[in-house]
Amino acid sequence: MTGTPMTETECVECGGTVAPDGRCWDCGAQQPEFRSRVELVADGGAAGVCDRGRHRGVNADAMALTGVGPWTIGVVCDGVSMAPRAERAARVAAEVGASALAARLAEGVLPETALAEAVVRAGRAVSALAASPDAAPACTLVAGISGPEGIWSAWVGDSRAYWLPDEGPGMALTEDDSGELGVLAAWLGADAGEPVPRVRSYRPPVPGRLLLCTDGLSRYLPTVGELRDAAGPRPDARPGRGLLPAARALVEHALAAGGQDNVTALLLPVAAAAPARPAAPGPS
């Protein structure tokens, strides 16, 4: 299962293929709306929307959506605005992080371990983009896994994960890496050193949704209640759509509220966790 992009990939000038930097491989034309809006959907209902916002010339957010076996995997990254090629850092981190997660989970590694290793791999990939320590692309990252035994999240920076249950109170699963006056205190990049991700797990008693998002969304919807209200009730599964309407609703709320930054919302469906296995009886 891999997230399927719902976005234009043909050159507006010649109909050729658009390269990762937003230029046509065939004629070299820069695409005027490259990645201004990206939508992903995956088997099982997971979906995401990534929008440039109303005041940014470049979309420096990125997301990846994939899965392996019973696991659904999402990664959301936000390019650091003051860093060069921030949009490239975000795309590389999202793609490398999701691929590494899928590979390690397929090998039977515990989700906590797979997340920590994947974030380190993503950080090294972003560091490799730097021309020098003073010209280092950078981004934040939040990754999430949904599986039969619970949900897991890992993060570096101020991109966030939230548990949005169908019933009952939800919760934030991440805490911003920020210092005095809210200044970003951790990120991925050559000028940040080896990343030290924080990992959190939760065994939900009811079904719901795992939300991964950038601060372009959370600045307008900072609480779990506001996020759940904006996303609306969880719909019945519909082939090809799943949680896409809810992801769109979240992004549209941020745009209507001002859309000052790039905004990304990625939703993974979550079933109630399977009961924990009883411990084997010890010797009498």
C-alpha atoms as a printed R data frame, in Angstrom:
    type eleno elety resid chain resno       x       y       z
1   ATOM     1    CA   MET     A     1   0.000   0.000   0.000
2   ATOM     2    CA   THR     A     2   1.462   3.320  -1.072
3   ATOM     3    CA   GLY     A     3  -0.148   6.745  -0.996
4   ATOM     4    CA   THR     A     4  -1.353   7.676  -4.470
5   ATOM     5    CA   PRO     A     5  -0.779  11.347  -5.375
6   ATOM     6    CA   MET     A     6  -3.753  13.251  -6.746
7   ATOM     7    CA   THR     A     7  -1.839  16.129  -8.340
8   ATOM     8    CA   GLU     A     8  -0.779  17.315 -11.814
9   ATOM     9    CA   THR     A     9   2.576  15.876 -12.987
10  ATOM    10    CA   GLU     A    10   2.540  16.959 -16.651
11  ATOM    11    CA   CYS     A    11   4.352  20.079 -17.868
12  ATOM    12    CA   VAL     A    12   1.990  22.948 -18.583
13  ATOM    13    CA   GLU     A    13   4.131  23.965 -21.599
14  ATOM    14    CA   CYS     A    14   4.876  20.720 -23.447
15  ATOM    15    CA   GLY     A    15   3.089  17.929 -21.577
16  ATOM    16    CA   GLY     A    16   6.398  16.383 -20.472
17  ATOM    17    CA   THR     A    17   7.264  14.981 -17.058
18  ATOM    18    CA   VAL     A    18   7.835  17.337 -14.141
19  ATOM    19    CA   ALA     A    19  11.052  16.741 -12.185
20  ATOM    20    CA   PRO     A    20  11.331  16.896  -8.367
21  ATOM    21    CA   ASP     A    21  12.551  20.505  -8.527
22  ATOM    22    CA   GLY     A    22   9.405  21.663 -10.326
23  ATOM    23    CA   ARG     A    23  10.973  21.983 -13.793
24  ATOM    24    CA   CYS     A    24  10.089  19.938 -16.860
25  ATOM    25    CA   TRP     A    25  12.588  17.203 -17.765
26  ATOM    26    CA   ASP     A    26  11.886  17.818 -21.467
27  ATOM    27    CA   CYS     A    27  11.671  21.579 -22.005
28  ATOM    28    CA   GLY     A    28  12.972  22.934 -18.681
29  ATOM    29    CA   ALA     A    29   9.938  25.127 -17.997
30  ATOM    30    CA   GLN     A    30   9.286  26.010 -14.362
31  ATOM    31    CA   GLN     A    31   5.781  24.920 -13.376
32  ATOM    32    CA   PRO     A    32   3.902  27.931 -11.943
33  ATOM    33    CA   GLU     A    33   1.737  25.887  -9.546
34  ATOM    34    CA   PHE     A    34   4.173  23.076  -8.748
35  ATOM    35    CA   ARG     A    35   3.095  21.317  -5.544
36  ATOM    36    CA   SER     A    36   0.766  24.159  -4.649
37  ATOM    37    CA   ARG     A    37  -1.699  21.436  -3.668
38  ATOM    38    CA   VAL     A    38  -0.891  17.754  -3.155
39  ATOM    39    CA   GLU     A    39  -3.397  15.107  -2.086
40  ATOM    40    CA   LEU     A    40  -2.615  11.498  -1.159
41  ATOM    41    CA   VAL     A    41  -4.946   8.548  -0.656
42  ATOM    42    CA   ALA     A    42  -4.112   4.958   0.251
43  ATOM    43    CA   ASP     A    43  -5.859   1.617   0.552
44  ATOM    44    CA   GLY     A    44  -7.547   1.360   3.926
45  ATOM    45    CA   GLY     A    45  -8.701   4.976   4.019
46  ATOM    46    CA   ALA     A    46  -5.586   6.948   5.027
47  ATOM    47    CA   ALA     A    47  -5.358  10.305   3.250
48  ATOM    48    CA   GLY     A    48  -3.578  13.645   3.371
49  ATOM    49    CA   VAL     A    49  -3.629  17.140   1.925
50  ATOM    50    CA   CYS     A    50  -0.619  19.450   1.620
51  ATOM    51    CA   ASP     A    51  -1.280  23.053   0.506
52  ATOM    52    CA   ARG     A    52   1.062  25.969  -0.210
53  ATOM    53    CA   GLY     A    53  -1.174  28.378   1.721
54  ATOM    54    CA   ARG     A    54  -2.252  31.873   0.769
55  ATOM    55    CA   HIS     A    55   0.978  33.789   1.382
56  ATOM    56    CA   ARG     A    56   3.872  31.469   0.473
57  ATOM    57    CA   GLY     A    57   5.515  31.296  -2.929
58  ATOM    58    CA   VAL     A    58   6.800  27.732  -2.366
59  ATOM    59    CA   ASN     A    59   5.255  24.740  -0.651
60  ATOM    60    CA   ALA     A    60   7.987  23.624   1.759
61  ATOM    61    CA   ASP     A    61   5.757  21.052   3.473
62  ATOM    62    CA   ALA     A    62   5.888  17.412   2.395
63  ATOM    63    CA   MET     A    63   4.187  14.153   3.317
64  ATOM    64    CA   ALA     A    64   4.511  10.440   2.599
65  ATOM    65    CA   LEU     A    65   1.967   7.672   3.061
66  ATOM    66    CA   THR     A    66   2.613   3.950   2.787
67  ATOM    67    CA   GLY     A    67   2.061   0.668   4.562
68  ATOM    68    CA   VAL     A    68   3.312  -2.864   5.038
69  ATOM    69    CA   GLY     A    69   1.383  -5.824   6.381
70  ATOM    70    CA   PRO     A    70  -1.008  -4.573   9.099
71  ATOM    71    CA   TRP     A    71   0.848  -1.275   9.518
72  ATOM    72    CA   THR     A    72  -0.174   2.091   8.052
73  ATOM    73    CA   ILE     A    73   2.676   4.622   7.969
74  ATOM    74    CA   GLY     A    74   2.621   8.387   7.596
75  ATOM    75    CA   VAL     A    75   5.359  11.030   7.663
76  ATOM    76    CA   VAL     A    76   4.894  14.817   7.576
77  ATOM    77    CA   CYS     A    77   7.749  17.324   7.278
78  ATOM    78    CA   ASP     A    78   7.952  21.120   7.350
79  ATOM    79    CA   GLY     A    79  10.886  22.898   5.733
80  ATOM    80    CA   VAL     A    80  12.575  25.445   8.013
81  ATOM    81    CA   SER     A    81  11.792  28.774   6.380
82  ATOM    82    CA   MET     A    82  15.190  30.402   6.976
83  ATOM    83    CA   ALA     A    83  17.130  27.435   5.556
84  ATOM    84    CA   PRO     A    84  18.095  27.088   1.861
85  ATOM    85    CA   ARG     A    85  16.197  24.481  -0.207
86  ATOM    86    CA   ALA     A    86  13.852  23.830   2.678
87  ATOM    87    CA   GLU     A    87  11.293  22.273   0.349
88  ATOM    88    CA   ARG     A    88  13.864  19.710  -0.812
89  ATOM    89    CA   ALA     A    89  14.790  18.855   2.784
90  ATOM    90    CA   ALA     A    90  11.148  18.192   3.632
91  ATOM    91    CA   ARG     A    91  10.535  15.964   0.606
92  ATOM    92    CA   VAL     A    92  13.705  13.935   1.146
93  ATOM    93    CA   ALA     A    93  12.997  13.458   4.857
94  ATOM    94    CA   ALA     A    94   9.406  12.358   4.239
95  ATOM    95    CA   GLU     A    95  10.339   9.892   1.510
96  ATOM    96    CA   VAL     A    96  13.368   8.414   3.291
97  ATOM    97    CA   GLY     A    97  11.591   8.249   6.628
98  ATOM    98    CA   ALA     A    98   8.549   6.413   5.246
99  ATOM    99    CA   SER     A    99  10.654   3.966   3.223
100 ATOM   100    CA   ALA     A   100  12.904   3.176   6.180
101 ATOM   101    CA   LEU     A   101   9.896   2.654   8.451
102 ATOM   102    CA   ALA     A   102   8.237   0.253   6.030
103 ATOM   103    CA   ALA     A   103  11.440  -1.726   5.557
104 ATOM   104    CA   ARG     A   104  12.152  -2.120   9.270
105 ATOM   105    CA   LEU     A   105   8.562  -3.044  10.150
106 ATOM   106    CA   ALA     A   106   8.606  -5.668   7.390
107 ATOM   107    CA   GLU     A   107  11.670  -7.160   9.082
108 ATOM   108    CA   GLY     A   108   9.755  -7.545  12.335
109 ATOM   109    CA   VAL     A   109  11.403  -4.693  14.229
110 ATOM   110    CA   LEU     A   110   9.342  -3.160  17.055
111 ATOM   111    CA   PRO     A   111   7.531   0.054  16.005
112 ATOM   112    CA   GLU     A   112   9.404   2.135  18.602
113 ATOM   113    CA   THR     A   113  12.751   0.962  17.269
114 ATOM   114    CA   ALA     A   114  11.697   1.332  13.642
115 ATOM   115    CA   LEU     A   115  10.573   4.918  14.248
116 ATOM   116    CA   ALA     A   116  13.788   5.949  15.987
117 ATOM   117    CA   GLU     A   117  15.940   4.400  13.265
118 ATOM   118    CA   ALA     A   118  13.843   5.895  10.460
119 ATOM   119    CA   VAL     A   119  14.120   9.422  11.872
120 ATOM   120    CA   VAL     A   120  17.903   9.060  12.109
121 ATOM   121    CA   ARG     A   121  18.008   7.837   8.494
122 ATOM   122    CA   ALA     A   122  15.894  10.795   7.397
123 ATOM   123    CA   GLY     A   123  18.151  13.187   9.299
124 ATOM   124    CA   ARG     A   124  21.251  11.827   7.609
125 ATOM   125    CA   ALA     A   125  19.621  12.144   4.201
126 ATOM   126    CA   VAL     A   126  18.787  15.808   4.853
127 ATOM   127    CA   SER     A   127  22.316  16.459   6.146
128 ATOM   128    CA   ALA     A   128  23.713  15.049   2.904
129 ATOM   129    CA   LEU     A   129  21.965  17.853   0.978
130 ATOM   130    CA   ALA     A   130  24.127  20.539   2.597
131 ATOM   131    CA   ALA     A   131  26.757  22.301   0.516
132 ATOM   132    CA   SER     A   132  28.354  23.395   3.811
133 ATOM   133    CA   PRO     A   133  27.302  23.758   7.479
134 ATOM   134    CA   ASP     A   134  26.371  27.356   6.647
135 ATOM   135    CA   ALA     A   135  24.205  26.308   3.672
136 ATOM   136    CA   ALA     A   136  22.273  23.471   5.216
137 ATOM   137    CA   PRO     A   137  18.701  22.577   4.155
138 ATOM   138    CA   ALA     A   138  16.560  21.791   7.198
139 ATOM   139    CA   CYS     A   139  13.107  20.588   8.185
140 ATOM   140    CA   THR     A   140  11.051  19.258  11.063
141 ATOM   141    CA   LEU     A   141   9.468  15.788  11.036
142 ATOM   142    CA   VAL     A   142   6.632  13.878  12.630
143 ATOM   143    CA   ALA     A   143   6.001  10.222  11.815
144 ATOM   144    CA   GLY     A   144   3.146   7.958  12.811
145 ATOM   145    CA   ILE     A   145   2.218   4.279  12.678
146 ATOM   146    CA   SER     A   146  -1.223   2.735  13.067
147 ATOM   147    CA   GLY     A   147  -1.469  -1.002  13.686
148 ATOM   148    CA   PRO     A   148  -3.590  -3.662  15.347
149 ATOM   149    CA   GLU     A   149  -1.943  -3.153  18.726
150 ATOM   150    CA   GLY     A   150  -1.969   0.632  18.884
151 ATOM   151    CA   ILE     A   151  -0.493   3.840  17.497
152 ATOM   152    CA   TRP     A   152   3.029   5.237  17.655
153 ATOM   153    CA   SER     A   153   4.519   8.624  16.878
154 ATOM   154    CA   ALA     A   154   8.009  10.121  16.714
155 ATOM   155    CA   TRP     A   155   9.059  13.690  16.104
156 ATOM   156    CA   VAL     A   156  11.823  16.249  15.852
157 ATOM   157    CA   GLY     A   157  10.741  19.897  15.879
158 ATOM   158    CA   ASP     A   158   7.252  21.377  16.045
159 ATOM   159    CA   SER     A   159   5.247  19.268  13.595
160 ATOM   160    CA   ARG     A   160   2.641  17.416  15.630
161 ATOM   161    CA   ALA     A   161   0.668  14.195  16.095
162 ATOM   162    CA   TYR     A   162  -2.804  13.991  17.653
163 ATOM   163    CA   TRP     A   163  -5.088  11.123  18.638
164 ATOM   164    CA   LEU     A   164  -8.642  11.944  17.530
165 ATOM   165    CA   PRO     A   165 -10.987   9.219  18.844
166 ATOM   166    CA   ASP     A   166 -14.462   8.676  17.443
167 ATOM   167    CA   GLU     A   167 -15.755   8.870  21.030
168 ATOM   168    CA   GLY     A   168 -14.271  10.353  24.182
169 ATOM   169    CA   PRO     A   169 -11.376  12.762  24.756
170 ATOM   170    CA   GLY     A   170  -8.374  12.781  22.469
171 ATOM   171    CA   MET     A   171  -4.828  13.953  23.124
172 ATOM   172    CA   ALA     A   172  -1.704  15.483  21.678
173 ATOM   173    CA   LEU     A   173   0.943  12.787  21.195
174 ATOM   174    CA   THR     A   174   3.861  15.170  20.707
175 ATOM   175    CA   GLU     A   175   5.447  18.122  22.486
176 ATOM   176    CA   ASP     A   176   7.068  20.884  20.457
177 ATOM   177    CA   ASP     A   177  10.853  21.055  20.501
178 ATOM   178    CA   SER     A   178  10.991  24.756  21.218
179 ATOM   179    CA   GLY     A   179  13.069  26.979  23.439
180 ATOM   180    CA   GLU     A   180  12.697  30.484  24.805
181 ATOM   181    CA   LEU     A   181  10.034  32.574  23.030
182 ATOM   182    CA   GLY     A   182   8.938  29.524  21.074
183 ATOM   183    CA   VAL     A   183  12.098  29.387  18.953
184 ATOM   184    CA   LEU     A   184  12.614  26.032  17.253
185 ATOM   185    CA   ALA     A   185  15.095  23.981  19.277
186 ATOM   186    CA   ALA     A   186  15.461  20.807  17.178
187 ATOM   187    CA   TRP     A   187  15.309  19.984  13.471
188 ATOM   188    CA   LEU     A   188  16.844  17.755  10.802
189 ATOM   189    CA   GLY     A   189  19.859  19.147   8.970
190 ATOM   190    CA   ALA     A   190  23.636  19.282   8.828
191 ATOM   191    CA   ASP     A   191  23.669  22.180  11.298
192 ATOM   192    CA   ALA     A   192  21.645  20.216  13.869
193 ATOM   193    CA   GLY     A   193  23.789  17.126  14.380
194 ATOM   194    CA   GLU     A   194  22.416  13.592  14.722
195 ATOM   195    CA   PRO     A   195  18.689  13.772  15.509
196 ATOM   196    CA   VAL     A   196  17.406  12.444  18.810
197 ATOM   197    CA   PRO     A   197  13.725  11.713  18.185
198 ATOM   198    CA   ARG     A   198  11.193  11.308  20.944
199 ATOM   199    CA   VAL     A   199   8.804   8.370  20.561
200 ATOM   200    CA   ARG     A   200   5.384   7.846  22.111
201 ATOM   201    CA   SER     A   201   2.928   4.948  21.917
202 ATOM   202    CA   TYR     A   202  -0.734   4.569  22.848
203 ATOM   203    CA   ARG     A   203  -3.206   1.680  22.904
204 ATOM   204    CA   PRO     A   204  -6.570   3.233  21.966
205 ATOM   205    CA   PRO     A   205  -9.677   1.584  23.483
206 ATOM   206    CA   VAL     A   206 -11.916   2.925  20.686
207 ATOM   207    CA   PRO     A   207 -11.476   3.555  16.950
208 ATOM   208    CA   GLY     A   208 -10.486   6.965  15.647
209 ATOM   209    CA   ARG     A   209  -7.888   8.791  13.588
210 ATOM   210    CA   LEU     A   210  -4.196   9.577  13.987
211 ATOM   211    CA   LEU     A   211  -3.491  13.094  12.705
212 ATOM   212    CA   LEU     A   212  -0.028  14.227  11.612
213 ATOM   213    CA   CYS     A   213   0.254  17.918  10.771
214 ATOM   214    CA   THR     A   214   2.503  20.940  10.402
215 ATOM   215    CA   ASP     A   215   2.222  24.172  12.369
216 ATOM   216    CA   GLY     A   216   0.374  25.726   9.427
217 ATOM   217    CA   LEU     A   217  -2.620  23.792  10.745
218 ATOM   218    CA   SER     A   218  -2.006  23.670  14.491
219 ATOM   219    CA   ARG     A   219  -1.620  27.453  14.763
220 ATOM   220    CA   TYR     A   220  -5.298  27.788  13.809
221 ATOM   221    CA   LEU     A   221  -6.564  24.637  15.541
222 ATOM   222    CA   PRO     A   222  -4.364  24.197  18.615
223 ATOM   223    CA   THR     A   223  -6.597  21.834  20.638
224 ATOM   224    CA   VAL     A   224  -7.822  18.306  20.079
225 ATOM   225    CA   GLY     A   225 -11.441  19.411  20.325
226 ATOM   226    CA   GLU     A   226 -11.020  22.088  17.662
227 ATOM   227    CA   LEU     A   227  -9.251  19.665  15.354
228 ATOM   228    CA   ARG     A   228 -11.925  17.002  15.725
229 ATOM   229    CA   ASP     A   229 -14.713  19.510  15.155
230 ATOM   230    CA   ALA     A   230 -13.046  20.850  12.009
231 ATOM   231    CA   ALA     A   231 -12.412  17.353  10.634
232 ATOM   232    CA   GLY     A   232 -16.020  16.363  11.226
233 ATOM   233    CA   PRO     A   233 -17.306  12.924  12.191
234 ATOM   234    CA   ARG     A   234 -15.464   9.942  10.808
235 ATOM   235    CA   PRO     A   235 -17.287   8.864   7.632
236 ATOM   236    CA   ASP     A   236 -18.080   5.355   6.537
237 ATOM   237    CA   ALA     A   237 -15.353   3.873   4.376
238 ATOM   238    CA   ARG     A   238 -15.760   4.880   0.741
239 ATOM   239    CA   PRO     A   239 -13.526   3.360  -1.942
240 ATOM   240    CA   GLY     A   240 -10.927   5.828  -3.175
241 ATOM   241    CA   ARG     A   241 -11.768   8.515  -0.624
242 ATOM   242    CA   GLY     A   242 -11.553   7.288   2.960
243 ATOM   243    CA   LEU     A   243 -10.372  10.146   5.161
244 ATOM   244    CA   LEU     A   244  -9.678  12.554   2.296
245 ATOM   245    CA   PRO     A   245 -12.784  14.695   2.982
246 ATOM   246    CA   ALA     A   246 -11.686  15.127   6.615
247 ATOM   247    CA   ALA     A   247  -8.116  16.060   5.602
248 ATOM   248    CA   ARG     A   248  -9.507  18.563   3.112
249 ATOM   249    CA   ALA     A   249 -11.798  20.058   5.764
250 ATOM   250    CA   LEU     A   250  -8.861  20.615   8.130
251 ATOM   251    CA   VAL     A   251  -6.739  22.307   5.467
252 ATOM   252    CA   GLU     A   252  -9.632  24.445   4.239
253 ATOM   253    CA   HIS     A   253 -10.224  25.650   7.802
254 ATOM   254    CA   ALA     A   254  -6.599  26.825   8.032
255 ATOM   255    CA   LEU     A   255  -6.825  28.553   4.649
256 ATOM   256    CA   ALA     A   256 -10.070  30.284   5.585
257 ATOM   257    CA   ALA     A   257  -8.507  31.446   8.854
258 ATOM   258    CA   GLY     A   258  -5.664  33.163   7.000
259 ATOM   259    CA   GLY     A   259  -3.419  30.461   5.539
260 ATOM   260    CA   GLN     A   260  -0.263  32.333   6.533
261 ATOM   261    CA   ASP     A   261   1.947  29.241   6.162
262 ATOM   262    CA   ASN     A   262   2.073  26.003   4.217
263 ATOM   263    CA   VAL     A   263  -0.431  23.591   5.750
264 ATOM   264    CA   THR     A   264  -0.493  19.793   5.833
265 ATOM   265    CA   ALA     A   265  -2.944  17.344   7.410
266 ATOM   266    CA   LEU     A   266  -2.418  13.578   7.125
267 ATOM   267    CA   LEU     A   267  -4.956  11.205   8.699
268 ATOM   268    CA   LEU     A   268  -4.485   7.481   9.418
269 ATOM   269    CA   PRO     A   269  -7.498   5.351  10.378
270 ATOM   270    CA   VAL     A   270  -7.144   3.616  13.729
271 ATOM   271    CA   ALA     A   271  -9.052   0.568  14.975
272 ATOM   272    CA   ALA     A   272  -9.523  -0.151  18.656
273 ATOM   273    CA   ALA     A   273  -6.380  -1.905  19.833
274 ATOM   274    CA   ALA     A   274  -6.502  -5.658  20.198
275 ATOM   275    CA   PRO     A   275  -6.578  -6.790  23.852
276 ATOM   276    CA   ALA     A   276  -3.176  -7.411  25.327
277 ATOM   277    CA   ARG     A   277  -2.194 -11.065  25.375
278 ATOM   278    CA   PRO     A   278  -2.354 -12.598  28.869
279 ATOM   279    CA   ALA     A   279   0.974 -13.527  30.348
280 ATOM   280    CA   ALA     A   280   1.804 -17.224  30.339
281 ATOM   281    CA   PRO     A   281   1.338 -18.774  33.811
282 ATOM   282    CA   GLY     A   282   4.539 -19.233  35.706
283 ATOM   283    CA   PRO     A   283   5.630 -22.381  37.467
284 ATOM   284    CA   SER     A   284   3.519 -23.291  40.501
